[in-house]
């Protein structure tokens, strides 16, 4: 690496598919933490700014979710609800499910016990 240059490695992959004018499916892979949460925030905000108010988030490939990630999801849920829709979480791994239950956010997102 040359002096002065910098390489960053993102540990997060986010794929958003708009399936109807107001409905999107978002697949999150990797780690959602303090350094990657802004990426997710920007994608979800872009969807709601574009009129999407129903968002399904697939967490099957999410390996880590910290409080910064939960804050992004909660803010997006509130935005979707304000717009008349909602945000649901699906296929959460055991560790992500435990975090959501420990924080009692599982109820808000409809994550089963």
Backbone torsions as a table, in degrees:
resi	resn	phi	psi	omega
1	UNK	NA	136.0	178.8
2	UNK	-74.7	151.3	175.5
3	UNK	-61.7	134.2	179.0
4	UNK	91.0	-14.8	178.1
5	UNK	-93.7	159.0	-176.7
6	UNK	-140.8	139.1	175.9
7	UNK	-116.3	132.8	176.3
8	UNK	-117.0	148.2	178.5
9	UNK	-122.0	121.0	179.5
10	UNK	-91.6	129.4	179.9
11	UNK	-98.2	24.9	-176.7
12	UNK	-137.0	133.6	172.5
13	UNK	-121.8	130.0	178.8
14	UNK	-129.6	125.9	178.2
15	UNK	-121.0	119.2	179.8
16	UNK	-113.0	131.3	177.9
17	UNK	-125.5	119.8	176.0
18	UNK	-85.1	116.7	-176.6
19	UNK	-99.6	-14.4	174.0
20	UNK	-155.5	169.7	-175.2
21	UNK	-59.3	-26.4	-178.9
22	UNK	-119.1	11.9	-172.1
23	UNK	-135.4	131.6	178.8
24	UNK	-137.2	152.8	172.8
25	UNK	-115.1	128.7	-178.5
26	UNK	-119.7	123.4	177.8
27	UNK	-106.1	125.8	-177.5
28	UNK	-113.6	126.7	176.7
29	UNK	-122.7	137.4	177.6
30	UNK	101.3	-150.6	-173.4
31	UNK	-105.0	129.3	173.9
32	UNK	-108.1	106.5	-178.1
33	UNK	-139.8	-168.6	-176.2
34	UNK	-55.8	-36.5	-177.0
35	UNK	-82.4	-25.8	-177.2
36	UNK	-105.3	-16.1	-178.5
37	UNK	-56.5	-37.0	178.2
38	UNK	-60.6	-30.9	177.4
39	UNK	-64.0	-48.7	179.0
40	UNK	-63.2	-42.8	178.9
41	UNK	-57.1	-45.5	-178.2
42	UNK	-65.6	-39.0	179.4
43	UNK	-67.5	-46.7	179.7
44	UNK	-65.3	-39.4	177.7
45	UNK	-64.7	-38.5	177.5
46	UNK	-61.8	-38.3	177.6
47	UNK	-65.0	-50.1	-178.2
48	UNK	-67.5	-35.2	176.1
49	UNK	-63.2	-27.4	179.2
50	UNK	-88.4	6.4	176.2
51	UNK	99.7	0.3	177.2
52	UNK	-77.6	125.8	-179.7
53	UNK	-123.3	-4.2	175.6
54	UNK	-120.8	113.9	-178.0
55	UNK	-125.5	126.6	172.5
56	UNK	-104.2	124.9	-178.3
57	UNK	-108.8	119.1	178.3
58	UNK	-94.8	116.1	-176.3
59	UNK	-104.2	16.8	-175.3
60	UNK	-55.9	-38.1	-177.7
61	UNK	-101.2	11.8	178.5
62	UNK	-82.9	120.0	-176.0
63	UNK	-96.5	-14.9	-178.3
64	UNK	-158.7	141.2	177.8
65	UNK	-144.3	112.8	179.7
66	UNK	-101.9	-171.2	-175.4
67	UNK	-63.5	-31.6	178.0
68	UNK	-65.3	-41.0	177.4
69	UNK	-66.9	-41.5	178.2
70	UNK	-63.7	-37.3	178.5
71	UNK	-63.2	-40.8	178.0
72	UNK	-63.6	-45.6	179.8
73	UNK	-63.8	-41.0	179.6
74	UNK	-65.3	-43.4	178.0
75	UNK	-62.9	-38.6	178.9
76	UNK	-69.5	-38.0	175.5
77	UNK	-58.6	-48.7	-179.5
78	UNK	-61.0	-40.6	179.0
79	UNK	-64.2	-44.4	178.4
80	UNK	-62.0	-42.8	179.3
81	UNK	-64.2	-40.1	177.5
82	UNK	-59.8	-34.7	-179.4
83	UNK	-85.1	0.6	177.9
84	UNK	95.7	12.3	-178.6
85	UNK	-123.0	-138.5	179.5
86	UNK	-172.5	172.1	178.2
87	UNK	-130.8	127.2	178.8
88	UNK	-122.3	151.5	178.6
89	UNK	-109.2	139.1	-179.3
90	UNK	-133.5	153.1	171.7
91	UNK	58.0	34.5	-179.9
92	UNK	-68.3	140.1	176.1
93	UNK	-66.9	167.0	-179.5
94	UNK	-57.7	-43.6	-177.1
95	UNK	-67.9	-39.9	178.2
96	UNK	-67.6	-41.2	177.9
97	UNK	-60.7	-43.0	178.5
98	UNK	-62.2	-40.4	178.3
99	UNK	-63.8	-42.2	-179.6
100	UNK	-67.1	-38.1	177.4
101	UNK	-70.8	-39.0	-179.4
102	UNK	-63.3	-33.0	-179.6
103	UNK	-93.4	-1.2	-178.2
104	UNK	64.3	15.2	176.3
105	UNK	-78.0	-14.7	-179.7
106	UNK	-57.8	-36.5	179.5
107	UNK	-63.3	-43.1	-178.9
108	UNK	-64.8	-34.5	-175.7
109	UNK	-97.1	-0.2	178.8
110	UNK	70.5	32.2	178.5
111	UNK	-84.2	120.9	-178.3
112	UNK	-67.4	156.7	-179.8
113	UNK	-69.8	NA	NA
